[in-house]
């Protein structure tokens, strides 16, 4: 009998076309990497905001005009929204059982996270370049 990779799947998975899409591990790693990246980014963000408590608008804008602060703020926004989108996708995949609702929910979450992330990046760049 020849060895076949399909023999490791259950008959139900073969019949329905289900089985490993080979993306679960990659998705899991993305979640872990973004979570780890968020630790120093969040610490930087919290200390930056605390440092500017009571400061006027001009002082906060001057802080964001710094290339390092602008880069860190952009990274914080991008990683935060990417991590949020990935986490919400897992929740939707696990708890929404209607396929159409699942697909539409995932697309809505991806679109919302992209729009909010892009808005954050544009806002930081406008402040950073003084526009």
N, C-alpha and C positions, 0 to 999 in steps of 0.2 A: 504494500500500500504506500503510495507516494505521500510525502509530508506536504501539507497544505496549510497556509496561514489561516485559512477560513475555518479550519477544524477547531480553533481555539474559541470561536464565537458560538453562542448558543443558536439553536435552530430558529428561534424567534428573531434574533438579530439578523440572521441571514435572510429570512423571509421579508423583513421590513426594511432591509437596507441600512440597518443601524450598526453601530460598532464604533471602534475607535476612529476618530477623525484625525488623530495624532496632533491635536492642538491643545488638549487639556493640560499637558505638562508645560507647554509654552505659556499658556494663559496663567497658570499657577505661578510660574517664575516671574512674569510681568507684574503680577500682584505683589509678590514679595520684594522685588527690586524697587518698585515705586514706593512701597511702604517704608523700606529702609532709606530711600532717598528723601522721603518726607520728614524723617526725624531731624537731620541737621537743618533742612530748609525751614521747618516749622519753628525750631529753636531760634534760628536767625530772625525769622519774621516776628516772633513774639518779643524778643529782646529789642528789635528795631522799633516796634510799635510802643513798647513800654518806655524806651528811651525818649520818645517824642510825645509822651503824654503831657498835656499842657502847653506844648509848643504851638506856635502859630502855623498857619497854612504855608507861609513862605519857607519856614524851617523844614517842614515835611517835604515840600517840593524840592528844596535844595538837596535833601537826603536822597530822594529818588532820581535826581539828575546825575548823581554819581554813577559812572559806568558799572561799578561792582554792585551797587544796590539795585540798579535797573536789571542787570543780568540775574541777580538772585530772585528778584520779584517775578520776572518772567519765568524762570525755572520753577518757582513755587507754584505759580498759576498753572503752568502746563502740566507739571507732575500731579498736582492736586486733582485737576479735572480728568486726567487720564486714569488715575487711580480710582476716582469716584465712578467713572464710566465702567471700568472693568468690574468693580465690585457690584454695582447695580445690575450689570448684565448677568452676573452669576446668580444674584437673587431672583431676577426675572426668569432665567432659565430653570431654576429650581422650583419656583412656586407658581408660575403662570402656566397653566396646562393647555389652554386653548392656543393652538399654533399661530393663528392670525393675530391674536392679542399679544402673544409673545414676540412675534416679529415686529409688530408695530411699536410695542413698548421699547424694545431694544433700539430700534431706529430712532425713536423719539429721544431716548436717553443719550444716544450717541450725538444726535444733532444738537440737543440742548447743551451738552458738555462742550462740544466744539464751539458753539456760538459764544457761550460764557467765557471759555478759555481765550478765544480770539478777542473778545471785548476787553478782557483783562490785559492781554498783551498789547493791544492797540492803545489802551489808556496809559500803560506804563511807558510805551514808546513816545506817545505825545508829550507826556510830562518830561521824559528824559531828554528829548530833543527840543523842548521849549516851544512846542507848537500850540 
